[in-house]
Amino acid sequence: MSSIRKTTPEISIKLQLSFEKKKQLYALLKSLKPDNIDFPSGLSMEMLTDYDNTLVIKLSSKGGFGKIINTVDEILEHISIGVNVIANA
């Protein structure tokens, strides 16, 4: 009889946001930087900029769907607020 170990799968998500102006991209990136620290164990986030004014956010979770869904929801909320502030600036 073999032993089967249950493991939580690693989940990865990539968000891409395109901006008309590089200035908008960097304003949002700067506003999201504080979110990129003190993550729960098993969760990681990386933010990159692309050559065509695109912000790429990569999230990985070894803690199951709940952690990553909650994190994506929070990040999207912060992005929405940031985009509205930039649009009205």
N, C-alpha and C positions, 0 to 999 in steps of 0.2 A: 504494500500500500504506500503510495507516494504522498508526500506532504505538499499541499498547495498553499503558497503564501499569497495572501491578498495584499496588493499594493495599490496605493493611490496613484492614478496616472498623472503624468506631468502634462499640464495644459498650457498652451502658448496662444497669445492673441497679439495681432499687430494692427494698430490704428494708424491711418495716414490722413493728415489734414493738409490741404493745399491752401495757400494764401496768395493774394494778388501781389502783395509787396513784402519784401524781405523784412522790413521794419515791423510789420504785423506779426510775422512768424517769430521773430526774436522777442517781441513783447510778450507773446503767449508762452514761449519757451521759458522766459525768465519768471513769469508768474507761476508756472508749474514746477519749477525747480524744488521748492520746499516740499512738494509731495513725493519727491524721489528719495526721502530719507526715512529711517526708522520703520521699515516695512516689517510686517509680521514674518515669523519664521516660515520658510518655504515659498515666499513670494518675492519676486524681483521685477524691477522696471528699468528700462533703458530708453532714453530719449535721444534721437538723432535728427539732424537736419539734412535735407537732400538738396541737390543742386537747383532744383526747380521750385524753390520756396515751399517745400513740403516738410512738415514735421512728422516724424515717424516715432511712435511709441510702441515699444515691445514689452509685453507682460508675460511672465511665466509663473506658474503656481504648481507646487508639489502638494498643496493642501486641499485639492479637490475643487469642485466647481463653485462652491459658495464663496470662498475667499476671492477668487478672481472676478466673479460676477459683481460682488460688492465693490471691489476696487475699480473695475471698469465704470460702474455706475457713478462712483464718486469722481473719477477723472473726467468723465463726460460732463458732469455737472460743473466742475471747475472750468472746463474748456468753454462751456456755454456762457458762463459768467464772464470769462476773459474775453471772448469774442465780442460780447455785447459792450463791454467797457471799451475795447479797442475801436469798435464801430462808432461809438458815441464820443470818442476823444477828439 
